[in-house]
C-alpha cells in the first residue's frame, strides 16, 4: 500500500491507500483542505481535531445538499420520462380536416374576360393619349 502525505489546514498527514487510488485521495484531501482554509480564514487557528471535524461537517453539509438536489432532479427526470413514454404510447391524433374554398370555373373565366377587357381599354387610352 502506498503511503501518501496530504496537507489539510496547513498540516501534513500520512495516509495509506490502495495502488491507483492516490489521485482520488489527493482530490478528496484538497476538498477537505479547501474547507479547512475557509474555517481558518474565518475563525483562525484551532486544534487539529476541531478543524478536521468542522471541515468534515461542512463537506457533509454540501454533500447532503447535493444529494437532495440529485434526488429532486432524478424525480423530475422520471416524470419527464413517464410523460415522454405516455406521449409515445398515445394514439396519433386524428388528421385535421381543412376545407378550401373552390372557385368555380365560370368565375375564373369571367375574371379572365374582365382582365382582357381592362387591358384592351388601357391600350385604347394609350393610343388616344399618344395622338
N, C-alpha and C positions, 0 to 999 in steps of 0.2 A: 504494500500500500504506500503510495506516495505521501510524503509529508509536505504540506503547503503552509506557508506563512501568509496569513491575511491580516489586513490592517483595518481596524474599526475604531473610530473616535480617536485616532492618533496613537492607538496602542496595537502592538503586534500579537497575534495569536497563532500558535502552531496547531494545525488541524490535519488529520489524516482523511484520505478519501480513496475511492477505488480508482484504478487506472482509467484514464479518459474522462474522469469527472472534474478535473481541475478547472476547465473553463466555466463550468456551471457553478462551482464553489466560488470562484473569483467573482462571477456575476452576482451571486447571492450576497457575498460579503460586501460588494460595492453598494448594493441596495441598503444593507444594514448600516454601512458606513455613512451613506448619504443622510439617513435618518438620524444617526448619532451626531452628525455635523450640525444638523438643524437644531437638535437639542442643545448641543454645546454652544451654538451661537445665541440661543435664546436664554439658556439657564446658566451657562458657564461650566466650569469643571465640576464633575460629580464622580462618586465612586463607580468603579468599573461595573459592578453588578447592577447598579441602578441604571446606568447608562444603557447597558445591553437590554435590560428589562423594558425600559421606556422605548428604545428604538424598535425592539421586537413588537411591542404593543402598537406602535404607530404603523408598522408594516402589516400587522394583523388587521388593524382597522381598515387600511387601504385594501387589503386582500378581501375582507368581508364586503366592502362596498363594491369592489369589482365583481365578486361572486353574485351579489344581488343584481347588479346590472346585467351580468351574463344570463341569469335566470329570467329576468324581465325580457331581455332580447330573445331568448330561446322561446319564451311563451308567445311573443309577438310573431316570431318566425313560424311556430307551429300553427298559429291562427292563419297566417298568410298562406301557408302550405295547404291547410284544410280548405280555405276559400278557393285557392287555385284548383285543388282537386275537385271540389264541387262544381266549379265552372267548367272544368274539363269533362266531367261526367254529365253535365246538364245537356238536354237535347238542344240541337241547333234551333235558333229562333226561326219562326215562320218567315218566309220571304215577304217583304213588304210590297204590296201591290201599288203601283204608281200608274195613274191614268193620265195620258197625254191627250190633249185635245187634237183631233184630226181636222185639218182644214179640207173641206170638200173641194173636189177638182173644179167645180163651177166657180168658186170664189177665186181660186188661183188663176183660172182663165180670165175672169173679169178684171182682176188686178193687173194681169199682164196686158190686157187690152187698154186699160186706163193709162198704164205707163207708156205704151206705144203712142197713144193719142197725145199725152203730155209732151213727149219728145217731138212729135210732128208739129205741135203748136209752137214749141220752143224754136224749131227750125224756121217756121214761118215768121215768127217775131224777129229772129236774127236777120232773115232776108230783108224784111221791111226796114229794119234798122240800118242795114248796110246800104240801102238805096237812098 
